[in-house]
Amino acid sequence: MSKKTKSVKHSRRDFLLKGMVAIGGAATLSAVGSAGAVGKPDAKPTAAAATETAKGYQETAHIREYYERARF
């Protein structure tokens, strides 16, 4: 009886281990694939694109409302 339970536990561990390895491999391939699709590394962004992405933190109306409701 104990041998049967050990084989079931071992089987579950193998299944989970293989699943984690598969997920890790898929994540790695996804990261490598998206890194290759970025473009030329020496290409500089235009000034208009730089100002659009470098806005930083902006306090909008919904953020101000959240801050008001979060006060005690």
Helices and strands as residue ranges (DSSP letters): H 2-36, H 47-53, H 61-70
